[in-house]
Amino acid sequence: MKNNIFKFLRTLFCLVRVKRVKSILFRNAILAILFISLLYIPSDANAQKVWKGFMFSPVATTNNSHSIFMEDFRELASVLKNKGINTIVFDMNNQGFHFTCDKRLNTFPYSKSRGFTTSEARQMAKIARDNGMQVIVAMQVLSHSMGYTFAKAYPEYMLPVSEWKPSKLYDNKLDYIEYRGKVYKAIKKHTSDAKNAPPSKSFWQEAPSSPTRDPYSREGEALTFKMIDELIQGFTVDGIAPEGFHIGSDELRYWYEQPQTTKGASSAQIFARVITDAYKHIKSNTPQIEVIMWGDMLDDQWNGASKSKRRSGQDTAAAIDLIPKDIIIADWRYEAHRSYGYDSANSNFPSVGKFLDKGFRVWPTSWSDVKGTTELIMTGNREQVRTGRVIGHLYSTWLDAIVPELAPLLSNPERQLSDEIVSGFSDKKKQAFSSYYRGLADSINATVNLVGKQH
């Protein structure tokens, strides 16, 4: 659009220069149009706004009260604004949103602390807008049990599981089986026998279904798209739609063992089709909305690689060459450690540059480790200078009591997590969760002003 404006103005300018406009009054009018138009052409600085994002799951932890949550969120948004955060990602997985687009979803028994309505979603979006923030909505479209509500309401739309068999190797968190009419998830790597068969709680955990939507279920895909549409409408305020939609798609644990044999397509091709179909659906209805996804399943040095010889057909990383380049890759790296692909010799995360070199824009994403967050931001800043396609930085949270706990933690570096949040936890778990909350606040405080700095 900006190029079209320049072409139009250039034509007007040429008319004046070659004196094809003889009327002095008309020529002066054209010059006035030129001058005024220049004032309204978007500047490069505005076109390349640095996204300082904050992602959280709305949960009414105080007495399950949604009205108290709204007031607490209003306070948090104000604190985040003052810190420099300009984008909120509302993670509506885990029963976060009460869907009405489908009968089963509408009558689903949502947790009292979750299940926010369309009216409440608009309140949240308005609070963000009132603080000058962009709004992005997130919902899984393939993995993580599709945000759980979908999988529990429609287990028939999830990837089918095979029957339990003796003398077979089962991997922790990667294998799901059916046994006597129930679905179970392996929670310990083992070779099966009569002693460790389900429902042995040492080896198996009951589950509603597999955690992956069936990519070949058209009914499941159609329902997914209806849910996306309802969320976009729910977070549209005063005619302003969300700036982005995050389709998740990380940590694809349960998948075809040898899809080339059973489906006639590679894992990368199947994965890419799911991502591309979701992208096309969002863009066909709301072309201005940016589509965002997690990057780990596109990384051949991480989750996109095969997990074992038995799962040699499960590599999805090659999908990076099959999905639209217009997608923003949210590259999550939580610690400055080799398990997250950190290069200690060069103090950077090479994955950011790898995604950029494939032609994507990247939104580096951190969590609660100050050093890891700092190194990731510095990596992003260097890559932004090199490519101009690092859009900013995203702070993820993954903690239920972000509202109301984080605002006072951000404002007071000495404050610790409230005791009631971790009541009933073991001492070890209390210490861990306290460090997560405190670390998240410290990470934001220590690094938010570094995002986008070019040295």
C-alpha positions as semicolon CSV with decimal commas, in nm:
position;residue;x (nm);y (nm);z (nm)
1;M;0,000;0,000;0,000
2;K;0,281;0,238;0,089
3;N;0,442;0,182;-0,254
4;N;0,112;0,258;-0,428
5;I;0,086;0,589;-0,240
6;F;0,435;0,686;-0,354
7;K;0,353;0,600;-0,717
8;F;0,043;0,821;-0,706
9;L;0,231;1,113;-0,550
10;R;0,517;1,075;-0,798
11;T;0,267;1,102;-1,085
12;L;0,125;1,423;-0,941
13;F;0,475;1,565;-0,894
14;C;0,570;1,484;-1,253
15;L;0,259;1,661;-1,379
16;V;0,364;1,977;-1,200
17;R;0,729;1,955;-1,315
18;V;0,652;1,909;-1,685
19;K;0,399;2,194;-1,665
20;R;0,110;1,988;-1,800
21;V;-0,106;2,155;-1,540
22;K;-0,143;2,512;-1,665
23;S;-0,380;2,650;-1,403
24;I;-0,179;2,805;-1,119
25;L;-0,467;2,739;-0,882
26;F;-0,482;2,373;-0,981
27;R;-0,104;2,336;-0,957
28;N;-0,108;2,484;-0,608
29;A;-0,386;2,242;-0,511
30;I;-0,171;1,948;-0,630
31;L;0,126;2,075;-0,431
32;A;-0,095;2,102;-0,123
33;I;-0,208;1,741;-0,172
34;L;0,156;1,635;-0,200
35;F;0,249;1,810;0,122
36;I;-0,047;1,682;0,326
37;S;-0,010;1,326;0,195
38;L;0,354;1,312;0,304
39;L;0,241;1,381;0,658
40;Y;0,020;1,071;0,658
41;I;0,250;0,818;0,493
42;P;0,339;0,556;0,758
43;S;0,694;0,600;0,875
44;D;0,941;0,312;0,870
45;A;0,959;0,333;1,249
46;N;0,585;0,274;1,279
47;A;0,584;0,001;1,014
48;Q;0,853;-0,182;1,210
49;K;0,708;-0,141;1,556
50;V;0,894;-0,352;1,810
51;W;0,653;-0,605;1,963
52;K;0,723;-0,631;2,334
53;G;0,481;-0,913;2,408
54;F;0,340;-1,076;2,718
55;M;0,159;-1,411;2,695
56;F;-0,062;-1,546;2,973
57;S;-0,364;-1,769;3,039
58;P;-0,662;-1,593;3,201
59;V;-0,749;-1,776;3,525
60;A;-0,971;-1,636;3,802
61;T;-0,765;-1,767;4,093
62;T;-0,925;-1,543;4,357
63;N;-1,244;-1,720;4,469
64;N;-1,313;-1,816;4,105
65;S;-1,441;-1,460;4,064
66;H;-1,427;-1,334;3,706
67;S;-1,510;-0,979;3,814
68;I;-1,217;-0,972;4,061
69;F;-0,997;-1,114;3,784
70;M;-1,094;-0,823;3,555
71;E;-0,994;-0,566;3,814
72;D;-0,667;-0,744;3,883
73;F;-0,596;-0,773;3,511
74;R;-0,661;-0,401;3,472
75;E;-0,392;-0,336;3,733
76;L;-0,148;-0,580;3,568
77;A;-0,203;-0,423;3,226
78;S;-0,122;-0,081;3,368
79;V;0,197;-0,210;3,529
80;L;0,301;-0,388;3,208
81;K;0,234;-0,072;3,006
82;N;0,461;0,127;3,237
83;K;0,730;-0,138;3,191
84;G;0,709;-0,099;2,812
85;I;0,499;-0,403;2,716
86;N;0,287;-0,316;2,412
87;T;0,134;-0,650;2,309
88;I;-0,078;-0,900;2,506
89;V;-0,118;-1,260;2,390
90;F;-0,427;-1,415;2,546
91;D;-0,368;-1,791;2,568
92;M;-0,722;-1,932;2,560
93;N;-0,627;-2,299;2,582
94;N;-0,698;-2,512;2,892
95;Q;-1,070;-2,423;2,908
96;G;-0,986;-2,053;2,886
97;F;-1,278;-1,962;2,662
98;H;-1,643;-2,072;2,675
99;F;-1,721;-2,165;2,315
100;T;-2,079;-2,138;2,191
101;C;-2,020;-2,224;1,824
102;D;-2,091;-2,592;1,891
103;K;-2,341;-2,770;2,117
104;R;-2,092;-3,000;2,291
105;L;-1,847;-2,716;2,349
106;N;-2,124;-2,488;2,476
107;T;-2,244;-2,745;2,732
108;F;-1,893;-2,851;2,835
109;P;-1,838;-2,834;3,216
110;Y;-1,584;-2,552;3,217
111;S;-1,385;-2,489;3,533
112;K;-1,533;-2,203;3,736
113;S;-1,200;-2,020;3,730
114;R;-1,185;-2,040;3,349
115;G;-1,440;-2,054;3,069
116;F;-1,441;-1,678;3,003
117;T;-1,736;-1,566;2,789
118;T;-1,732;-1,357;2,472
119;S;-1,839;-1,054;2,675
120;E;-1,551;-1,110;2,917
121;A;-1,306;-1,162;2,631
122;R;-1,408;-0,822;2,494
123;Q;-1,354;-0,669;2,837
124;M;-1,001;-0,812;2,844
125;A;-0,930;-0,688;2,492
126;K;-1,063;-0,343;2,579
127;I;-0,841;-0,323;2,887
128;A;-0,542;-0,402;2,665
129;R;-0,654;-0,149;2,402
130;D;-0,709;0,119;2,668
131;N;-0,344;0,071;2,763
132;G;-0,231;0,117;2,404
133;M;-0,157;-0,253;2,354
134;Q;-0,196;-0,483;2,059
135;V;-0,416;-0,790;2,108
136;I;-0,322;-1,143;2,000
137;V;-0,522;-1,460;2,069
138;A;-0,375;-1,811;2,103
139;M;-0,530;-2,155;2,054
140;Q;-0,371;-2,487;1,971
141;V;-0,478;-2,628;1,633
142;L;-0,302;-2,967;1,640
143;S;-0,108;-3,065;1,956
144;H;-0,146;-3,040;2,334
145;S;-0,493;-3,199;2,322
146;M;-0,614;-2,898;2,123
147;G;-0,632;-2,696;2,443
148;Y;-0,803;-2,989;2,625
149;T;-1,165;-2,874;2,582
150;F;-1,170;-2,995;2,221
151;A;-1,015;-3,334;2,303
152;K;-1,252;-3,402;2,592
153;A;-1,561;-3,296;2,398
154;Y;-1,464;-3,471;2,074
155;P;-1,224;-3,761;2,137
156;E;-1,334;-3,906;1,801
157;Y;-1,161;-3,613;1,625
158;M;-0,827;-3,695;1,785
159;L;-0,560;-3,918;1,632
160;P;-0,664;-4,281;1,697
161;V;-0,454;-4,494;1,930
162;S;-0,360;-4,861;1,889
163;E;-0,440;-5,144;2,128
164;W;-0,196;-5,235;2,405
165;K;0,033;-5,524;2,316
166;P;0,267;-5,732;2,531
167;S;0,643;-5,739;2,466
168;K;0,638;-5,395;2,307
169;L;0,856;-5,094;2,395
170;Y;0,654;-4,793;2,511
171;D;0,808;-4,447;2,555
172;N;0,731;-4,200;2,831
173;K;0,478;-3,935;2,719
174;L;0,509;-4,042;2,354
175;D;0,285;-4,350;2,351
176;Y;-0,091;-4,369;2,397
177;I;-0,280;-4,696;2,384
178;E;-0,630;-4,836;2,423
179;Y;-0,690;-5,105;2,685
180;R;-1,031;-5,251;2,768
181;G;-1,216;-4,953;2,623
182;K;-1,005;-4,683;2,788
183;V;-0,716;-4,468;2,662
184;Y;-0,389;-4,451;2,855
185;K;-0,069;-4,246;2,829
186;A;0,268;-4,406;2,903
187;I;0,440;-4,228;3,192
188;K;0,749;-4,447;3,205
189;K;0,962;-4,605;2,935
190;H;0,921;-4,983;2,953
191;T;0,873;-5,308;2,767
192;S;0,518;-5,424;2,827
193;D;0,415;-5,740;3,007
194;A;0,123;-5,859;3,218
195;K;0,264;-5,696;3,533
196;N;0,289;-5,343;3,392
197;A;-0,024;-5,348;3,179
198;P;-0,285;-5,073;3,229
199;P;-0,419;-4,958;3,465
200;S;-0,084;-4,988;3,647
201;K;-0,032;-4,636;3,785
202;S;0,344;-4,679;3,781
203;F;0,347;-4,704;3,402
204;W;0,020;-4,561;3,270
205;Q;-0,212;-4,265;3,320
206;E;-0,569;-4,260;3,195
207;A;-0,640;-3,997;2,928
208;P;-0,950;-3,885;2,737
209;S;-0,778;-3,946;2,403
210;S;-0,447;-3,901;2,229
211;P;-0,314;-3,541;2,255
212;T;-0,306;-3,481;1,877
213;R;-0,593;-3,381;1,649
214;D;-0,642;-3,623;1,361
215;P;-0,507;-3,432;1,057
216;Y;-0,732;-3,634;0,826
217;S;-1,059;-3,565;1,010
218;R;-1,236;-3,298;0,806
219;E;-1,504;-3,266;1,074
220;G;-1,235;-3,197;1,333
221;E;-1,072;-2,938;1,111
222;A;-1,404;-2,765;1,044
223;L;-1,473;-2,740;1,418
224;T;-1,122;-2,607;1,478
225;F;-1,188;-2,329;1,226
226;K;-1,520;-2,242;1,391
227;M;-1,340;-2,209;1,724
228;I;-1,076;-1,983;1,567
229;D;-1,348;-1,761;1,420
230;E;-1,531;-1,736;1,752
231;L;-1,213;-1,636;1,935
232;I;-1,130;-1,369;1,679
233;Q;-1,481;-1,226;1,708
234;G;-1,467;-1,251;2,086
235;F;-1,153;-1,037;2,107
236;T;-1,273;-0,782;1,850
237;V;-1,350;-0,450;2,018
238;D;-1,514;-0,151;1,848
239;G;-1,459;-0,316;1,512
240;I;-1,086;-0,365;1,576
241;A;-0,984;-0,729;1,532
242;P;-0,681;-0,882;1,703
243;E;-0,347;-0,808;1,536
244;G;-0,250;-1,174;1,547
245;F;-0,359;-1,532;1,604
246;H;-0,116;-1,783;1,757
247;I;-0,189;-2,138;1,638
248;G;0,057;-2,309;1,878
249;S;0,150;-2,651;1,728
250;D;0,447;-2,722;1,956
251;E;0,566;-3,041;2,127
252;L;0,392;-3,283;1,893
253;R;0,435;-3,591;2,109
254;Y;0,191;-3,852;1,976
255;W;0,216;-3,904;1,599
256;Y;0,230;-4,164;1,324
257;E;0,524;-4,402;1,361
258;Q;0,569;-4,450;0,985
259;P;0,328;-4,212;0,806
260;Q;0,486;-4,264;0,465
261;T;0,369;-4,626;0,482
262;T;0,030;-4,573;0,646
263;K;-0,071;-4,236;0,496
264;G;0,140;-4,201;0,183
265;A;0,289;-3,874;0,306
266;S;0,580;-3,774;0,528
267;S;0,537;-3,628;0,875
268;A;0,662;-3,294;0,743
269;Q;0,402;-3,295;0,464
270;I;0,116;-3,379;0,699
271;F;0,230;-3,124;0,959
272;A;0,274;-2,856;0,691
273;R;-0,076;-2,919;0,553
274;V;-0,234;-2,867;0,897
275;I;-0,041;-2,542;0,949
276;T;-0,110;-2,415;0,598
277;D;-0,482;-2,493;0,616
278;A;-0,515;-2,302;0,946
279;Y;-0,314;-2,013;0,800
280;K;-0,531;-1,998;0,487
281;H;-0,852;-2,007;0,690
282;I;-0,746;-1,717;0,912
283;K;-0,616;-1,512;0,619
284;S;-0,924;-1,577;0,403
285;N;-1,155;-1,422;0,663
286;T;-0,923;-1,164;0,822
287;P;-0,624;-1,100;0,591
288;Q;-0,485;-0,830;0,818
289;I;-0,429;-1,073;1,107
290;E;-0,076;-1,208;1,151
291;V;-0,048;-1,586;1,198
292;I;0,205;-1,700;1,459
293;M;0,324;-2,048;1,555
294;W;0,583;-2,211;1,779
295;G;0,906;-2,309;1,605
296;D;1,026;-2,622;1,785
297;M;0,866;-2,872;1,544
298;L;1,043;-2,694;1,256
299;D;1,386;-2,734;1,414
300;D;1,585;-3,039;1,300
301;Q;1,811;-3,002;1,602
302;W;1,521;-3,015;1,846
303;N;1,160;-3,138;1,855
304;G;1,136;-3,152;1,476
305;A;1,381;-3,443;1,467
306;S;1,289;-3,810;1,508
307;K;1,275;-3,918;1,871
308;S;1,418;-4,267;1,812
309;K;1,484;-4,529;1,542
310;R;1,135;-4,666;1,599
311;R;1,001;-4,317;1,528
312;S;1,226;-4,241;1,234
313;G;0,926;-4,127;1,031
314;Q;0,817;-3,868;1,286
315;D;1,053;-3,587;1,181
316;T;0,856;-3,272;1,098
317;A;1,141;-3,021;1,056
318;A;1,128;-3,031;0,674
319;A;0,786;-2,863;0,697
320;I;0,980;-2,538;0,730
321;D;1,015;-2,540;0,349
322;L;0,646;-2,620;0,293
323;I;0,456;-2,363;0,502
324;P;0,382;-1,998;0,410
325;K;0,678;-1,766;0,471
326;D;0,437;-1,502;0,600
327;I;0,396;-1,694;0,927
328;I;0,576;-1,550;1,231
329;I;0,788;-1,811;1,413
330;A;0,778;-1,777;1,791
331;D;1,111;-1,939;1,881
332;W;1,092;-2,042;2,247
333;R;1,424;-2,084;2,430
334;Y;1,391;-2,075;2,807
335;E;1,746;-2,118;2,934
336;A;2,100;-2,043;2,816
337;H;2,168;-2,416;2,802
338;R;2,250;-2,660;2,524
339;S;1,917;-2,840;2,583
340;Y;1,758;-2,526;2,436
341;G;2,010;-2,501;2,155
342;Y;2,225;-2,236;2,322
343;D;2,573;-2,183;2,179
344;S;2,783;-2,094;2,483
345;A;3,097;-2,032;2,276
346;N;2,927;-1,750;2,087
347;S;2,670;-1,654;2,353
348;N;2,372;-1,688;2,122
349;F;2,079;-1,903;2,011
350;P;2,152;-2,007;1,648
351;S;1,791;-2,113;1,586
352;V;1,681;-1,749;1,556
353;G;1,916;-1,691;1,264
354;K;1,823;-2,026;1,110
355;F;1,453;-1,937;1,095
356;L;1,537;-1,592;0,958
357;D;1,757;-1,741;0,687
358;K;1,460;-1,950;0,577
359;G;1,271;-1,627;0,509
360;F;1,050;-1,604;0,819
361;R;0,999;-1,328;1,071
362;V;1,088;-1,439;1,423
363;W;0,949;-1,355;1,767
364;P;1,204;-1,492;2,021
365;T;1,022;-1,617;2,331
366;S;1,158;-1,653;2,685
367;W;1,029;-1,762;3,025
368;S;1,163;-1,718;3,379
369;D;1,542;-1,739;3,353
370;V;1,711;-1,398;3,356
371;K;2,032;-1,509;3,184
372;G;1,845;-1,708;2,919
373;T;1,608;-1,417;2,853
374;T;1,897;-1,170;2,826
375;E;2,095;-1,388;2,586
376;L;1,787;-1,451;2,371
377;I;1,707;-1,080;2,350
378;M;2,066;-0,995;2,259
379;T;2,058;-1,266;1,992
380;G;1,737;-1,115;1,856
381;N;1,883;-0,766;1,855
382;R;2,188;-0,876;1,657
383;E;1,976;-1,067;1,409
384;Q;1,744;-0,769;1,369
385;V;2,041;-0,557;1,262
386;R;2,140;-0,829;1,015
387;T;1,798;-0,908;0,868
388;G;1,536;-0,656;0,984
389;R;1,288;-0,942;1,051
390;V;1,303;-0,995;1,428
391;I;0,975;-0,838;1,538
392;G;1,061;-0,796;1,907
393;H;1,044;-1,029;2,207
394;L;0,771;-1,235;2,376
395;Y;0,764;-1,311;2,749
396;S;0,573;-1,636;2,813
397;T;0,441;-1,720;3,159
398;W;0,288;-2,074;3,194
399;L;0,168;-2,007;3,548
400;D;-0,197;-1,999;3,657
401;A;-0,183;-1,714;3,909
402;I;-0,018;-1,452;3,685
403;V;-0,327;-1,245;3,764
404;P;-0,309;-1,123;4,043
405;E;0,044;-1,225;4,150
406;L;0,271;-1,072;3,885
407;A;0,184;-0,701;3,921
408;P;0,317;-0,670;4,282
409;L;0,617;-0,889;4,195
410;L;0,706;-0,653;3,909
411;S;0,664;-0,349;4,129
412;N;0,860;-0,483;4,428
413;P;1,183;-0,679;4,362
414;E;1,184;-0,801;4,724
415;R;0,835;-0,948;4,717
416;Q;0,780;-1,325;4,702
417;L;0,490;-1,538;4,584
418;S;0,183;-1,535;4,811
419;D;0,159;-1,837;5,040
420;E;-0,198;-1,919;4,938
421;I;-0,090;-1,980;4,578
422;V;0,133;-2,270;4,682
423;S;-0,062;-2,396;4,982
424;G;-0,076;-2,774;4,977
425;F;0,243;-2,800;4,770
426;S;0,548;-2,989;4,892
427;D;0,838;-2,773;5,011
428;K;1,033;-2,860;4,698
429;K;0,743;-2,764;4,471
430;K;0,681;-2,442;4,667
431;Q;1,042;-2,339;4,615
432;A;1,030;-2,419;4,245
433;F;0,708;-2,225;4,178
434;S;0,822;-1,930;4,385
435;S;1,139;-1,914;4,175
436;Y;0,935;-1,928;3,851
437;Y;0,717;-1,631;3,948
438;R;1,006;-1,429;4,090
439;G;1,226;-1,520;3,793
440;L;0,962;-1,411;3,544
441;A;0,922;-1,072;3,712
442;D;1,299;-1,029;3,736
443;S;1,343;-1,126;3,370
444;I;1,095;-0,862;3,254
445;N;1,239;-0,593;3,482
446;A;1,598;-0,667;3,379
447;T;1,549;-0,698;3,004
448;V;1,238;-0,524;2,870
449;N;1,433;-0,207;2,791
450;L;1,693;-0,411;2,599
451;V;1,442;-0,536;2,341
452;G;1,508;-0,383;2,001
453;K;1,823;-0,200;2,108
454;Q;2,069;-0,177;1,821
455;H;2,433;-0,120;1,916
